[in-house]
Amino acid sequence: MKIGVDARVLMDKYYSGVSEYAANLLKALLLLDPDNEYKLFYNSFKNLNQQFQSWNRPNSQVVASRVPNKIFNYLGQKIFSYPKIDKKLGGVDIFWSPHFNFTSLEKNTKKIITVHDLSFLRYPEFFSIRKNIWHRALRVKKIIREADRVIAVSENTKNDIVELVGVAPEKVKVIYSGNNALKDVLDKKDLTAAEKNIFNQAAKEFLAKKNLKGRLILYLGTIEPRKNISGLITAYNALRDKDKLSGHNKFSDLKLVLAGADGWKNKQIYTEWKKSPYQADIIFLGYISQKEKEILYSSATVFVYPSYYEGFGFPPLEAMTYGLPVICSNISSLPEVVAGAALMINPFESQEIAEALEIILSDTNLRESFIQKGYERAKIFTWKKTAEEYLKIFRELNDQQ
């Protein structure tokens, strides 16, 4: 069986979100499936051969097109439905797209699309005008409807596909994502004493450089309205105000650490930050490296993820893997993912977030209970399981040829 893969998501210099999903899943597939042939396609005017070199393996081959992306997308979507990507790959039985993109294929090629979330359809107000125009130009609903099989990363995403796009439920298969942090944490357990000292020293230097002293409330994700960071800042202010008024000063050492790259429409978030009487203790780190992410997960006291909407939600699982108690929203896909292993809150009620923080920081037994539950829950999600489910879909579709 020849399986084409839209590898354009792997053109990012740094992987996160969908690119990290595609990279981890592909690694698992290529390891699990030595019999089938995988052909990875990317398009870039720049020569990215060196970046893609590691994907040329005994059972996989990278094929590149050097047409500038704007021209490629315009030709493919607006004029000729050309070039046919599967033809450029020398013909494939199945073509899998890990994300939405401008794609033209021969009619007899079976198409699979992975849908991570439909937040832009559910909550268009959370996105910039430019981003909403881009989603309309992609004709996302058409891409989903024309696929032979749709893979959703959660039941919540499947329900959105059925409701918002009108796809028959039987056409959509739920395959949960793996846990990005699981391998990193397991690898760390085998470190020598010298290697552990190097990591601890790097952590000490990073925390000192960023002025991250005391206990840390950690959020990790894009800085954008959908993530409800304004609500988290409001909750943090309320927790500190209550502590100050009580005269106990139990939480005076707490810092709120917001790690992640800027998204869109986040002006109000920074306005809320500047208005806070605890502005100096609310720290925006911007984009962080993998190593810095590991340091933060290893050093924080509690992880908070009060998002309004998630297709899956990797960060809570990652935090659990590192032994952090997690507070997260009780809506969209998050209850599926954490399944009682986190303290869940209504993200529309900032007071609930504040109360959850106070409880988890004050009750040692409850904290330890969530840490243990989190450990066990995080182990369930592996990329090997995800790859096995994808292989079943590939074989089913191929048998229908």
PAGU-890148 format. One record per residue (C-alpha): residue in three letters; x negated, y negated, z negated. Coordinates in steps of 0.5 Angstrom, whole numbers, plus 500, padded with zeros to 3 digits. Each point is the difference from the previous one (the first is absolute). Layout:
// PAGU-890148
ALAXYZ;...
//
This chain:
// PAGU-890148
MET500500500;LYS497493502;ILE503495495;GLY499492502;VAL499495494;ASP501493500;ALA493498497;ARG501493501;VAL502499492;LEU492502499;MET498494503;ASP500496494;LYS493499497;TYR503502493;TYR505505499;SER506499496;GLY508501500;VAL501503507;SER493501502;GLU498503494;TYR506505500;ALA498502507;ALA493501499;ASN501504494;LEU505504503;LEU496501507;LYS494503495;ALA505505497;LEU503502507;LEU493501503;LEU498504494;LEU506504500;ASP501501507;PRO494503504;ASP504503506;ASN504494503;GLU496494504;TYR501493497;LYS499494505;LEU500494497;PHE501493504;TYR498493498;ASN500494504;SER495494499;PHE497495505;LYS494501495;ASN496506500;LEU502504493;ASN496507502;GLN496499494;GLN506499495;PHE504506503;GLN493505501;SER502504494;TRP507502503;ASN496503506;ARG500508497;PRO501507502;ASN508499500;SER500493502;GLN498495505;VAL501492500;VAL502497507;ALA500492500;SER503495505;ARG496494501;VAL506495502;PRO501494496;ASN506502495;LYS504494502;ILE500502507;PHE501507498;ASN506499496;TYR503495505;LEU499505506;GLY502506496;GLN507497497;LYS502495505;ILE498501507;PHE498507502;SER500505494;TYR493501502;PRO495503498;LYS503506498;ILE496502494;ASP501507500;LYS497500507;LYS494496498;LEU499506495;GLY500505506;GLY507503498;VAL503502493;ASP505504497;ILE502495495;PHE498493498;TRP500498493;SER501492498;PRO498499493;HIS503493500;PHE504496505;ASN496497506;PHE501499508;THR500507503;SER502503507;LEU500507501;GLU502505505;LYS507502499;ASN499508499;THR495498494;LYS503501493;LYS499494496;ILE500500492;ILE500493496;THR498499493;VAL505495497;HIS496497493;ASP506495499;LEU505496503;SER499494495;PHE500495506;LEU507502502;ARG503501492;TYR497493498;PRO498496506;GLU500494495;PHE493503497;PHE496499507;SER498494504;ILE503498506;ARG494502504;LYS500507497;ASN508501501;ILE499498507;TRP495505501;HIS504506497;ARG506498505;ALA495500506;LEU497507498;ARG508502501;VAL499504494;LYS507503500;LYS499503507;ILE493503498;ILE503504494;ARG507502504;GLU495502506;ALA496505496;ASP501507500;ARG499500493;VAL499495495;ILE496501493;ALA502496494;VAL495499494;SER506501495;GLU507501500;ASN502493499;THR496498506;LYS504506504;ASN507497497;ASP498493503;ILE498503507;VAL507503500;GLU504494497;LEU496494504;VAL498504506;GLY506505501;VAL495506501;ALA503507498;PRO498503494;GLU498506503;LYS495497504;VAL496497494;LYS495504496;VAL498497493;ILE493502499;TYR497497494;SER493496500;GLY494503497;ASN496496494;ASN495496503;ALA496500493;LEU500507498;LYS494502504;ASP496494497;VAL502502493;LEU498507501;ASP493498503;LYS499496494;LYS500506495;ASP494503504;LEU496494499;THR493500496;ALA499496494;ALA495496504;GLU506499505;LYS505498495;ASN495495497;ILE499497507;PHE508499500;ASN501498493;GLN495494501;ALA503498507;ALA507500496;LYS497496495;GLU497495505;PHE506499504;LEU504499494;ALA496495497;LYS499496507;LYS508500500;ASN501498493;LEU504506498;LYS499501493;GLY505503495;ARG506504502;LEU502500507;ILE507500503;LEU499502508;TYR504500506;LEU497502506;GLY503499507;THR501494505;ILE502493498;GLU506499503;PRO508499498;ARG502507500;LYS495502495;ASN504496495;ILE493497497;SER504493498;GLY504505496;LEU494503497;ILE497493498;THR507498497;ALA500506496;TYR493499498;ASN501493497;ALA506503496;LEU496505497;ARG494495498;ASP506495498;LYS503505495;ASP493502497;LYS498493499;LEU507498497;SER499506495;GLY494498498;HIS497507500;ASN495499506;LYS501507502;PHE499498508;SER496494500;ASP494504503;LEU505503506;LYS498498507;LEU504501506;VAL496502506;LEU503500507;ALA496504505;GLY501500507;ALA500496507;ASP504494501;GLY507502504;TRP505495502;LYS504495497;ASN497500494;LYS499492499;GLN506501494;ILE495505497;TYR494496499;THR505494498;GLU503504494;TRP493502498;LYS497493500;LYS507498496;SER498506494;PRO497497494;TYR496506500;GLN497499507;ALA493501498;ASP502507498;ILE503502506;ILE495502505;PHE501501508;LEU494504502;GLY502500508;TYR498506504;ILE496505496;SER495506502;GLN501507499;LYS495500494;GLU503494497;LYS507504500;GLU497505497;ILE497496494;LEU507496499;TYR504507500;SER495502495;SER499494496;ALA508498499;THR504501495;VAL507500503;PHE502500508;VAL506496502;TYR504501507;PRO506496500;SER501500507;TYR507499503;TYR499505506;GLU495506501;GLY501505506;PHE495504495;GLY496496496;PHE492503499;PRO498495494;PRO504503494;LEU498507502;GLU492498501;ALA501497493;MET503506497;THR494504503;TYR495495496;GLY504501493;LEU504494500;PRO507499497;VAL504497506;ILE506496500;CYS504499507;SER506499503;ASN506504499;ILE503499507;SER498502508;SER495506500;LEU496499494;PRO505504495;GLU499506505;VAL492499500;VAL499499492;ALA506505498;GLY500498493;ALA493499499;ALA500493500;LEU504495496;MET505497505;ILE503493500;ASN505496504;PRO495495504;PHE506495500;GLU499499493;SER494497498;GLN502501492;GLU500507501;ILE493500503;ALA498496494;GLU503505495;ALA497506504;LEU493497499;GLU501499493;ILE502507498;ILE495503504;LEU495496497;SER502501493;ASP503507500;THR493505500;ASN504506500;LEU505498506;ARG494497504;GLU496507499;SER506504502;PHE501496507;ILE492501501;GLN501507499;LYS506500504;GLY497496506;TYR494505500;GLU504506502;ARG505496505;ALA494497503;LYS497507502;ILE506502504;PHE499496506;THR494502504;TRP498499507;LYS500507501;LYS507501499;THR502494504;ALA495503506;GLU504507499;GLU507497501;TYR497496506;LEU498506503;LYS506504499;ILE504494504;PHE494500506;ARG502508501;GLU507499500;LEU500495505;ASN495504504;ASP504506500;GLN506496503;GLN496498506;
//
